[in-house]
Amino acid sequence: MEIQVNFLDKLRLEAKFDDFTVVADQPIRYKGDGSAPGPFDYFLASSAMCAAYFVKLYCETRNIPTDNIRLSQNNIVDPENRYKQIFKIQIELPSDISAKDRQGILRSIDRCTVKKVVQTGPEFVIEEVENLDADAQSLLTLTPDPEASTYIAGKDLPLEQTIANMSRVLAGLGIKIEIASWRNIVPNVWSLHIRDAHAPMCFTNGKGATKESALASALGEFIERMNFNHFYNDQFWGEHIANAAFVHYPNERWFLPGPDDALPAEILDDYCLRIYDPEGELRGSHLYDTNSGNVARGICSLPYVRQSDGAVVYFPSNLVDNLFLSNGMSAGNTLAEAQVQCLSEIIERAVKREILGGEIALPDVPHQVLAKYPGILAGIEALEKQGFPVLVKDASMGGAFPVMCVTLMNPRTGGVFASFGAHPSMEVALERSLTELLQGRSFEGLNDLPAPTFESNAVTEPHNFVEHFIDSSGVVSWRFFSAKADFDFVEWDFSGQGENSNAEEAAALFGILEGMGKEVYMAVHDQLGATACRILVPDYSEIYPVEDLIWDNTNKALSFRADILNLHRLDDASLEALLERLESSELDDYTDGHLE
């Protein structure tokens, strides 16, 4: 995490990080004003609060009240060496807490991150630079050996070169990437969280069997989301951009609705219209984009190439952002590499939805097949040693799709987590299932998993599928665990061979969708220096229901935006009128906001 420090008056300092500001001062005895804690005081408080956080986490996952738990920390200074200190953390626990939980709480304090960093001994590097923003990748703690050439399945270049190329692209754009956290709680399963040091809400996650593959994954996702303006896809971008030569891309086109708010003839095609406007209810005003809100300009539409015949079809940006979210976006060393990732992701999520919604029971993967992948098996065995039973299942639905599933159970809470992964190679699909399962998670985080249900409606409810899309934390059916599988196990293989393996695999995945009668549309962007593509498969890769275009479109905010942005100018009568309109709109008080 990058912390920027500003020098204030006298001895006061101001540290800025994320969206927070911390002010430090010195006591009067050290010629300060005593207006704020000193830097060392914050350090001392951080370890005490970190210990308390882990106590809170332990208790909340076990429904143990913390009202009567007290914790304190004292630092005992060696009289002969003031830099040698003992931090004594003491905790007072109510008498009704069991002996097992008492030990568990003490062990949880031992996991304090501040304590572990101090005990390990952080290394301080102090240097002078000409410009703090000059080295955009100085915060990346992983610098692979540029002379090494580590190839992994799915990458057309070595990991080291992939990381170097993507880092160079981001550095050229002046983006300072920092690694906020690493996770590696079982062998051969790595994940990390990276973000823009100057805009922490711009972040991505990566996962892989090694640190390098996880970093390449995170950097690729960052570049992918930049190429498709996804970091701020549901925000108002301001009047300047709304009236600029283009809002999204130079090749966008704007179309005005026809008479009676009819859909412009230039958008979509007959295939898409049958999907997105089956009852003729969709109007042009439903498709004004949220980002510009420029209704006078019309409907902002983006060109996608129909893969069946190469025709260009214009999709309203509003439709894409409302229904697809980030599904089907990827960056790669080559277009074919990006296509394989996009198509694998699309097929994985669609198959997952069909399996969970249909309460389909999957066949187990035989142990002799898992034994072919010792790295994956080591991660699974490490989870089981921690007390989490793991089921590895073939989600290919009889060999039709390149999808696998790893399901983890928490016997203590009854929670279940079904993680899916897809790739033309069974080994890579299995690896992705396992790394997705543990991406960004600690063992404590596995205590929050929901229990399975016999209520089919809870499984098929649209919001449940959205939860599965976001982090796979949705509910699954007990029928998913039936001893009688609905399909036989198939040791499938869709992988390509040789130098053109990604091109062959992309063709195979396109062929699966073609065989299902699906039209596929693709946009490619390389303006930022890296190849990224976005693939849409109507009636297959949407995340939100098509009905949301009419009943829950994000551009409903346009009716209130002008007033919201000018609240400071509104008189009492105008404020009352705005409140009345908001109340009569029947909007959920807790819905995600797109008004600003």
N, C-alpha and C positions, 0 to 999 in steps of 0.2 A: 504494500500500500504506500503510495506516495503522499507524504505530508509536507505541505509548503508552509514555511514559517515567515511571518512578517514582523519587523521590528517596530514596536509601538513607542509611546512616550516612556521616558525613564527606563526602568528595567522590565517593563511589561512586554510580553511576547504574545503573538497570535499564531496558532497552528490551525491550518485548514486541511481537512480531508473529507472525502465524500461530500455530504451536505452539512457537515458539522464544523463548528469553530470552537476552539478551546483557547482560553486566555490564561496565561501563567504570569506570576509576579514573584517577588521575593519578600520574605518577612522584613519588617522594619529594622531588625537587628542586622540585616545584610544590606541595608540602605534601600530596600524596596518600600512600597506603600502597603504591603500586606493585603492588596485588593483581590488577590486570587491565589490559589495554591501554587507552590513552586513546581518546577519540572519533576524533581525527585519525588515530591508528594504524589503526583499523578502516577508515577511508576509504582510507588508503594500501594496506592489504591487499586491499581490495575490487577495486581496479583490477588488481592483480597476479593475483588469483585469477580474475577475469573473463577476463583474457588467457589464462590457463592453461586455463580451461574451453573456450574456442574452439579452442585447440590440441588438446585432448583430443577434442573433437567431430570435428575434421578427421581426426585420426589413426584414430579408431575406425571412421569410415565407410569408411576405406581399408585397414583391417587393418594399420595401422602401429603397432608396439609403442611405448609411451611410457616404458618402463623406463629408458632411457638418455637421455631428453630432460630437460634442466634449464632452468629459467626463473627469472630474478630481475628485480627492479625496484629502482631507486634514485631518490630525489627530490633533484634538485640545486637548492638554494635560491639565489636572487639575493641577493647580500650587501646590496644597496641597497633591496630590496623583498621581504620574506620571503613575501609572498602571490603572488609571481611565481616559479613553479617549473617545472623540466623533469622530466618523468617518463621516465626511461630504462629501457626494458624490453629485456633481453637474453636470448637463447635459445641454448642449446648443443645442436646436433643431431648424432646419430651419422653417421659417414662414409658408411654404406650407404644413406642416404636420398637419393633422386634429386633433381636440380636442380629439376625441376618441382614436386615435393612440398615442397622447401625454400621456394620462392616461395609455394606455396599455404599453408604454415604461417604465413609472415610476413603474408600477406594476411588469414588468419583472425584473427590478433592485432589487426589493424587494425579488425576488426568488433566489438571489445570494447564492450559496451553502456555500461559505466562511462565509458570513454574518450570515446565519442560524446556522452554527456550532458554531460560536463565541457567538451568542445570546443564544443558548441552553446551552452553557458552557461545553466544552469538559472535560472529566475526565482524568487526567494524572496519570499513574501508573509508578513509577520509581523503578526499581529493579536490583539487580545484578544476573547474571547467569554465570554458569561455561563455557557454550558454547552457542553462539548465535544460532547455528544450531541444538542444541540438541532437543528442543521441536518443532517438525516439525509442530504441529497444534496450536502453540501459537497465531497465527494471526486469528484463527477462532473466531469471536465475539459471536457466538451462541453456547452455551453449554447446551444442553437439560438435564433435570433432569434424571440421570441414573436410578432412582427408578420408573420413570413413564413408562407406557406402552400404547402408543398411536398407535392403529391399524388403518390403512386406507386400502381401497380397493386396491388390487393389490400387497400389500406387505405381505410376509410370516413371517416377524418379525416386532416388534414394531418400530416406527420411531426412537426412542431413541437408540435402539440397532443397527438398520441399520446404523445410523450416526456414532455411536461409532466403529462399525466393519470396516466401510470404512475408517474412520479417522485413525484407527490403521494400516490398510494396507498401506496407504500413508505414515504414519509416519515411518513405518518399511522400506520403500524404501528411506527414507531421503528427502521426498518431503515436502516442506513447503508451505502449502496452505494459501492464504489470500483471504478474501472477499473484492473485489474491490468496489462493489456497491450493494445496495438493491433498490427495487422498490415495492411500495404498494400504487398505486394511487386510487384504489377502494377497497371496502371491499372484503375479502376472495380471493384476487388475489395477490400473492407474486412472485417476481422473483429476482434473484441475479446473479452476475457475479463473478466467482472465478478464480484464476490463481495461477500458481507456482510463488512464490515470487522471485525465482532466475532465472526463465525463463518465463517472462510474456506473451510470445506468446503462451505458453501452457495454454489455458484457456477453460472453459466451462460455460454454462449458466444453470440455473435450474429454475423451476417454480412449483407452487403448491398453494393449498388453504390456507396453513399456512406457517410460516417461516421454520418450521422443515421439512415439505414435500418438500419445494423448495430447502433447503440445501441438503436433501437426493438425490433429482433429480440431482443437480449439481455435487455432489461427485460421484454418480453412473456414470454419463456421463464422468467424468474425468478418472475413473478407466476403463471404457469401451474403451476409446480412447487410453489409455496406453496399454491395452491388445492387441489391434490391430494396434499398431504403427502408429496411425492416426495423431498424432500431427505433424509428419514430413513425412507424406506419400508421398509428391511430391518433396522431397528434395534429393540431393545427399548425401549419408551418409559417404562418404570418402573411400579411398583406404583400410584402415585397415579393416573396416567392409565388404567391397566388397570381400576381400580375406579371411575372417574369416571362421571358420568351418560352420557357417550358417549366413545368412543375416537377415532373418525374424524370423524363428523358427527352432528348431532342427529337426522337422519332415518334413521340406521342401525338395523338390527334384528338381534337375536341369536336363533339357532335351535339347539336341542339335537339331537344325533343321535338317531335312533330305535333300536329294538331291534337288537342285534348291530352297533351302530355304523353303521346305515344312514343314508344321506343324508336330511336333513330334506325333507319334501315341499314346504316353502315356498321353497326356493332353486332358482334356474335355471328353465328351462322345457324342454319336450320337445325342442325344437330343440338347445338347448345340451347337454342330457344325452346326446344321441346323439353329440355331438362329444367331450365331456369324460369320459364314462363308457361307452364303446362296449362294453366287456366286463363291465361290472358290478363292476369291481374297486375303484372309487373309494369310500372310506369317509369318514364324517363326520370322523374324527380327522385325515384328510389336510388338512382345511380350517380347522383352528384358526389364527387369525391370529398371526403372529410378533410383531407390535408390542405386543400386550397379553399374549399367552400365557395368557389367562384361560380355561382349559379349562372350569372350572365354569360360566362364563357362556354357553358355547356357541360357535357359529360366527358371527363378526361379518360381516354381509352388508349391501351397499350397493345402493340402488335405482337402476336404469337404466331408461329408457323405451325400449320396443321401437318402432322407427320405423314398422314396417309397420301397427300398429294402436293405438299409444299405450298399450299395457299396461305396467305396472310389473313388472320382473323383478329379483329380488334376487340379486346376484352376491357370493359370498364374497370379502372383501378379499384373502384369501390367494391365491385363484385369479388375481385381477387382477394382484397384485404378482409372482407367480411366473411368469406367462406373458407379460404385455404390456409390462412395464417402463414406459418413458415414451412408447411408441408411441401416437399418437392423442390427445395432450393439446395444448391450445392456448388462449391468451388473446387477446382481440381488442377493438377498440373497440365492436363489435357481435357478437351471437351468430352472425350469418351469416358475418362475417369470420373468427371463430374456427372455425366449421364448415368453411369452405373450406380453412383451414390444416390442420386435423385430417385431413380426408378426403384432401387432397393427399399428406400425409405417409404415411398408411396405404397408399394406392394406389402411391405411389413405392416403398415398401419391399417390398410384395408383388410388384410387377412386377419389381423388381430381383432378388428371390429367384428368381422363375420364370426370368428370363433367365440368371442366373449358374448356377443349378442345372441348367437344361436345356441349358446350353452353347449358347445361341442366338446366332447372328451377326446383328448389327444393321446397318441401312443407314446410310451416311454422309449427313450433311446437306449438300446442295449449297452451294457457296460463294455463289451468288447469293441464297440464303435467308439465310445468315449475314450477308451484306452489309447486310441490312435492319436489323441491330442493331449499329451501329458501336461502341457502348460495350463490348459483349461481345467483338466481334472484336478490339478493341484489347488487351484482357486476354489473349486467346489468342495474339495475335501477340507480345506481350511475353514470354510463356512460351517460345515457340518461339525467340525471339532469345537466350534464356538456355540454349538447347540441349535443351529438352524438347519433343519432338514431341507434338502434341495431335490427337486424333481426336474429332470431334463427331458424335454418332450419334443417330438417332431411335429412342427406346425405347418408342414408342407401340404397338408390335406391330400395325402395320397401321392405325393411327389409332384403336385401341380405347381407349387410355388416354392421359392428358395427361402423358407422362413423356419426359424427354430425358436424354442421357448425355454427359458429357465425360470422355474417357480420356486420361491423361497417361502418357508413357513416359520412363524415365530410361535413355538409351543406355549410360551408363557402368556402371550396376549391373544393368541388365536388368529393373529393377523396373517395375511397372505399377500404376496407381491408377485405378479406374473409379468416377466420381462420378455419382450420379443426382439429378435434381431433378424435381419435379412441380408443376404449377399449371395451371388451365384456359387460361391464356395461354402460348403457346409461348415468347414472349420471357422471361417471368418464370421458366418452367421451365428455360430455358437459363441464365439468370442464377443461379438457385439451384444448378444443377449446377456452375457455375464457382466460385461463392463457397464452396460446400461442399468443393470440391476443395482450396482453399487456406486454409480456416478454421483459424487458429491455427498455420499451417505456415510455415516458412522454406524457402529453397532447400536448405539442408543437410538439413532434415527429409525431403526427397524422396529422399534416399539410402537410406532405410530401407524402401522399398516392396518387397514380395515379388515375385518373378518369376512369370510365368504357369506353368501346369503342364498336362501331358497326363493327369495322374491325376484321373479324374473323382471318385473317392472323397474326395480332398482338397478339392474344390470343394463337394461336397454334404454334407460333414460338418457337423453342427449348429453346432459352435463357430465354423466359418468364417463362417456367416451372422450369428452374434452379433458377430464382429469387423467385418463389413460394417455392421451396425447401429450399432455404437459410433462408428467413425470411418472407415468405408469402406476399412480397411486389410487386408481379407481377400484370399485368393487368387482369381484368375480363371483361366479355361481359355484355352489357346491357341486353341481353336475359336471363342472370342469374336471373334477377329480374322480370321476367314475372309473371303476376298475375295467369296465368294458369300453374300449376306445371306439370311436366312430370311424377311424381309418386305421389301416395297417401301417407299421413303420416302413419307411422307404429311405434307403441310404442314397439320396439324390445328389446330383452334381450338375450344375449349370455353368461351371467355370470354363473360361477360354484357355487357350494354350499359346505360349510363346510371346513374342513382342506385341502382338495385336490382341492380347487376351481381353483388355478392357473393351475394345471395339466389338469383339465377338460376344462378350457378356452383355453389352448394351443392346446389341441386336437381338439376343435371346430374350431379354426382358421386354423390349418393345414387342417382340413376337408374342409373349404371354398376353399382353394387353390387347394386341390385335386379335388374337384368338378368342378373346372374350367379347369382341365387338366394340371395344372402346376406342374413341378418337383421342388422340394425344396431341397436345399443343405445347410448343417450347419457345422460350425466349433466351437468348444468349447475350451476355454482356462481358466485354473485356476492356472497357474504357479505363479501368483503374489499374490495369497492368496484370491482372490475373483473370483466368477464364472462369466464369460462373454461369450456370444455367438454371432456369426455373421451368419446371414441367407441370402442366395442369392436365388432369384426367377427369373431365366432367362426369358426374354421377359415380365417382370412385374415390377421388383423393380429397374431397372436401372434408373439413373438420367440423364445421357448424352446419346445421340444417339449412337447406335451400330456402325454407320459409322465412329465415331471418332477414333475407333481402327486403321483405315486405314488413314483417312484424317486429324485428329487433335490429334494424339497420343502424350502424354507428352514425350515419349522417342525420339521424333525428336531432343531433346536437345543433345542427345548423339553424334550427328555429329559435335557439336561445343564445347562440354564440355572441351576437352583437351586443346584447344586453350584459352578458357575463363579462365580456372584455371591457365594458364601460360602466361597471358597477359604481365606480367612484364618481361618475357624472350623473347618475340617476337620482331624481328627486324622490320623495316618499311615495308619491302616486305611481311613479314608474316602477319602483321597487315592489310595491304591493301588486301591481299588475303582473310583474315577472313571477312573483311567488304564486299567484293564482294560476298562471299558465303552467308552471311546473307541477303544481298539485293536480291540476285537471289533466295533465298528460299521462298520469298513472305510471310514471317512471319509478322503478325501484329505488328507494332512498340509498341503497348500498351498491347500486350498479356501478361498473367501471365507468369513469367519466371520460367523455370525449368532447366536452363543451368548450374546452379552452385550446 
